Amino acid sequence: MFKRRQKQPITRLFYAGDVHGSRVCWKKFVNAAAHYPADALVMGGDLTGKALVPIVREGDGSYAARVIGEQRVARTAEELDEMQRSISTNGMYPLIVDPDEARALAEDSSRREKAFEEALLEELRLWIGFADERLGATDTRAYVIPGNDDPWSIDEVLASGRSVVPCDERVERLGPHELVSFGYSNRTPWATPRELDEEEIYVRLKRLVDQLEAPERAIFNIHVPPYESSLDTAYEVDEELRYVMKGGRPHEIPTGSRAVRQIIEETEPLLSLHGHIHESKGVTKIGRTVAINPGSDYGSGHLDGCLVHLEPDRVVNHYLVSG
């Protein structure tokens, strides 16, 4: 009387985002392919860090740096290695300089910005090389987009690897699914490099989803979460980037994209993956679509992500993971 459900092929996908320059988080992301295992890795943007940390070579052979408000000194090669590791784990870029260069960087903003970008790109090249080393002999690929915080200069580096697929504003085939990727955000108080008005976000996303052969099987990889989805809750800030207080507490508001929500509601993809708002970890449903933001804790060296098992026509299960 009852028909047994025919067994369907399973696609195992691991998603994470917002690693912000943390080398250890990127390594964990790449290694997730073997650890879980995963058929595909998806990175949702904001790859790069936000600060350059000069490590000053002193006359007595020691090295000094200010790391997250704390003055540190390294007197041995082992201590220097640990200092550099601590800086890179927290999503910043260590740069060994002599005292004169340290003063020049402090006094000349253009020189400091140039040194920061050079360090950022060199670090990203190491990341691409690590992905090629670990994934090159496998069928697993890392589908990677920039986020709103990422400078335009990283795009060429992302395209230089064999195992990383740069897929911003593209549709890629992922087993029986099509992967739609989009790295921009709506406007933020920080005026970051890759921001668009809502109308432009909708136009660009609509151009992508119109290419889909089977929208009901699609996976969205969109950096910014949909508006009022519970995946986009953040503290409100004023024009001077200070928290807005109400009732003696920071005021929380939805900060996601209305255009992203609209395109999800219209397209009804199988799965929609998001980042951008680190503190708004969660899973929700928008119509038939499972929407996930795994959050981010990159500063501690922990990688927050999600493992999703998919059949062609349904999300079988999903797990928020951290390690």
C-alpha atoms as one frame of an Amber mdcrd trajectory, in Angstrom:
protein
   0.000   0.000   0.000   2.899   2.363   0.648   5.650   3.151  -1.833   9.149
   3.237  -0.384  10.924   6.510  -1.089  13.542   5.974  -3.779  17.035   6.680
  -2.522  18.399   9.941  -3.925  22.019  11.012  -4.347  23.238  13.234  -1.501
  25.318  16.386  -2.023  27.329  17.334   1.068  28.127  21.036   1.241  30.149
  22.965   3.826  29.628  26.726   4.073  31.423  29.434   6.067  32.075  33.148
   5.686  33.528  36.236   7.317  36.966  34.863   8.158  38.401  38.407   7.899
  42.044  37.531   7.385  42.236  34.705   9.953  44.691  32.204   8.528  43.652
  29.472  10.940  39.982  29.860   9.961  40.829  29.574   6.265  42.832  26.402
   6.922  39.919  24.920   8.853  37.582  25.850   5.997  39.740  24.050   3.426
  40.297  21.044   5.694  36.534  20.713   6.216  36.401  18.977   2.825  38.175
  15.943   4.274  36.987  16.262   7.860  33.230  15.974   7.333  33.618  15.056
   4.356  32.131  17.573   1.890  31.604  17.405  -1.856  31.902  21.191  -2.137
  33.110  24.095  -0.035  31.351  27.462  -0.254  32.871  30.655   1.164  30.505
  33.588   1.613  32.826  36.581   1.499  34.726  38.997   3.741  37.989  37.137
   3.321  40.399  39.879   4.241  41.534  41.424   7.517  41.259  45.000   8.651
  44.610  45.962  10.154  48.358  45.915   9.619  50.429  45.285  12.759  54.046
  46.473  12.543  56.497  44.332  14.512  59.414  46.624  15.292  62.923  45.143
  15.259  64.678  46.734  18.247  68.415  47.370  18.605  68.854  44.673  21.233
  67.549  41.978  18.869  64.064  41.828  20.370  60.788  42.536  18.543  57.931
  44.672  19.836  54.333  45.042  18.678  51.017  46.295  19.967  48.496  43.481
  19.523  44.838  44.197  20.313  45.740  46.937  22.770  48.500  44.930  24.460
  52.206  45.676  24.114  54.115  42.453  23.443  57.830  41.694  23.187  59.481
  38.688  21.518  63.082  37.874  22.466  63.504  34.503  20.765  62.679  33.085
  17.343  59.984  30.944  18.959  58.403  33.964  20.637  58.499  35.885  17.351
  56.767  33.003  15.568  54.108  32.938  18.279  53.589  36.707  18.021  53.107
  36.497  14.251  50.776  33.524  14.639  48.694  35.380  17.210  48.371  38.389
  14.908  47.343  36.329  11.875  44.891  34.228  13.918  43.075  37.423  14.852
  42.685  38.447  11.221  45.498  41.007  11.065  48.700  41.159   9.065  52.109
  41.153  10.811  54.896  43.140   9.164  58.468  43.172  10.525  59.994  46.655
  10.211  62.848  48.683  11.651  62.056  51.737  13.862  62.417  54.224  10.990
  59.949  52.317   8.819  57.550  52.028  11.765  57.601  55.812  12.178  57.107
  56.322   8.436  54.079  54.016   8.433  52.600  55.844  11.414  53.062  59.274
   9.815  52.206  58.563   6.155  48.703  57.184   5.561  49.271  56.442   1.871
  52.433  54.483   2.664  50.570  52.603   5.404  47.676  51.772   3.056  50.064
  50.495   0.389  51.902  48.281   2.897  48.569  46.984   4.194  47.351  46.012
   0.731  50.649  44.318  -0.150  50.506  42.268   3.057  46.844  41.433   2.446
  47.482  40.166  -1.090  50.546  38.166  -0.070  48.539  36.455   2.668  45.717
  35.656   0.247  48.217  34.094  -2.186  49.305  31.784   0.636  45.655  30.844
   1.187  45.126  29.993  -2.474  48.296  27.898  -2.442  47.094  26.036   0.646
  43.764  25.259  -1.056  45.559  23.951  -4.149  47.804  21.774  -1.974  44.919
  20.220  -0.028  42.234  20.029  -2.710  44.233  19.697  -5.932  44.198  15.889
  -5.998  40.479  15.689  -5.115  37.223  16.471  -6.900  36.235  19.008  -4.231
  36.390  22.680  -5.112  36.053  25.806  -2.998  33.505  28.248  -4.425  34.585
  31.640  -3.116  33.201  35.168  -3.309  34.436  38.443  -1.844  32.248  40.347
   0.614  31.477  44.008   1.041  34.638  44.557   3.135  37.019  43.104   0.540
  39.110  45.374  -1.734  38.894  44.975  -5.514  42.546  43.942  -5.724  41.796
  40.455  -4.375  39.784  39.379  -7.426  42.859  38.635  -9.525  44.404  36.571
  -6.714  41.219  34.529  -6.290  41.340  33.670  -9.988  44.934  32.432  -9.808
  44.326  29.056  -8.148  43.321  25.653  -9.487  41.071  24.574  -6.620  39.361
  27.867  -5.808  36.466  28.855  -8.086  35.847  32.633  -7.940  32.110  32.796
  -8.547  30.836  36.250  -7.646  27.853  37.223  -9.842  27.959  33.864 -11.579
  25.924  30.678 -11.758  27.942  27.508 -11.197  26.889  23.875 -11.450  27.152
  21.974  -8.161  25.950  18.412  -8.748  22.220  18.531  -9.525  22.069  22.097
  -8.176  22.919  25.516  -9.551  24.859  27.845  -7.256  24.032  31.567  -7.476
  26.665  33.764  -5.800  26.626  37.469  -4.943  29.134  39.277  -2.726  27.767
  42.812  -2.427  25.815  44.215   0.514  23.264  46.952   0.890  24.498  50.288
   2.244  26.251  50.237   5.631  27.437  53.003   7.998  31.040  52.015   7.206
  30.895  52.775   3.447  32.789  49.601   2.512  34.082  48.889  -1.023  31.301
  46.612  -2.312  27.978  48.216  -1.426  24.973  48.842  -3.667  21.553  50.439
  -3.417  18.694  47.985  -2.995  17.405  48.610  -6.521  20.769  47.671  -8.038
  21.042  44.555  -5.867  17.665  43.380  -7.133  18.539  44.044 -10.798  21.804
  42.122 -10.566  20.307  39.192  -8.681  17.364  39.015 -11.078  19.815  38.829
 -13.969  21.418  35.796 -12.293  18.258  33.906 -11.324  16.856  34.353 -14.821
  19.694  32.072 -15.984  18.590  29.198 -13.753  17.339  26.030 -15.403  15.761
  24.673 -12.185  15.246  27.477  -9.634  13.558  25.089  -7.202  16.859  23.177
  -6.880  19.079  26.247  -6.661  21.468  27.215  -3.861  22.017  30.903  -3.120
  25.395  32.069  -1.792  24.634  35.709  -0.989  26.875  37.566   1.439  24.210
  39.807   2.938  21.219  38.140   4.628  17.588  38.909   3.788  15.851  41.721
   5.644  13.921  40.858   8.833  14.866  37.199   8.611  16.381  36.854  12.126
  19.691  36.300  10.289  20.354  40.044  10.017  19.950  41.419  13.555  22.700
  43.827  14.632  23.213  46.781  16.960  22.149  50.128  15.520  24.904  52.753
  15.224  24.699  56.503  14.705  26.573  58.696  12.220  29.676  58.605  14.429
  29.520  54.776  14.572  28.483  54.727  18.232  25.852  52.307  19.508  22.337
  53.740  19.724  21.081  53.098  23.267  17.447  52.525  24.187  16.334  51.563
  27.671  19.961  51.523  28.758  20.871  48.842  26.228  22.219  48.828  22.643
  19.273  48.874  20.240  18.963  45.918  17.856  17.586  46.361  14.349  17.313
  44.321  11.128  20.138  45.289   8.767  19.760  42.853   5.874  18.765  43.508
   2.289  15.138  43.967   1.229  16.123  43.091  -2.342  17.674  39.788  -1.230
  14.506  38.890   0.657  12.388  39.760  -2.369  14.460  37.630  -4.747  14.311
  34.672  -2.327  10.527  34.980  -2.042  10.139  35.180  -5.820  12.598  32.418
  -6.749  12.091  30.001  -3.828  15.499  28.292  -4.037  16.137  25.146  -2.073
  18.802  26.721   0.144  20.086  30.233   0.824  23.427  30.803   2.596  24.467
  34.103   4.159  27.033  35.817   6.402  27.819  39.521   6.933  26.177  39.806
  10.389  28.525  37.846  12.641  26.331  37.856  15.742  23.125  36.734  14.021
  23.750  32.994  13.776  20.691  30.923  12.948  18.484  28.920  10.606  15.077
  30.021   9.324  12.572  29.367   6.571  11.436  31.898   3.977   8.592  30.128
   2.223  10.052  26.767   1.179  13.647  28.048   1.332  15.971  27.031   4.158
  18.083  30.111   4.973  21.210  29.884   7.130  23.714  32.298   8.659  26.331
  30.332  10.660  27.776  33.518  12.193  31.457  34.272  12.690  33.904  34.130
  15.597  37.075  34.535  13.544  38.904  36.587  16.191  39.113  33.578  18.505
  40.364  31.260  15.764  37.094  29.313  15.802  35.468  28.651  12.434  31.678
  28.846  12.495  30.067  27.085   9.548  27.266  24.816   8.463  27.187  21.368
   6.917  24.190  20.763   4.670  23.078  17.473   3.106  20.973  17.911  -0.026
  18.963  15.644  -2.235  18.096  17.093  -5.645  14.723  18.376  -4.426  15.069
  18.858  -0.665  17.340  19.770   2.201  17.796  16.485   4.054  19.458  17.987
   7.126  21.697  20.817   8.242  24.111  21.296  11.130  25.611  24.468  12.542
  29.183  23.588  13.500  32.060  25.391  15.215  35.626  24.307  15.759
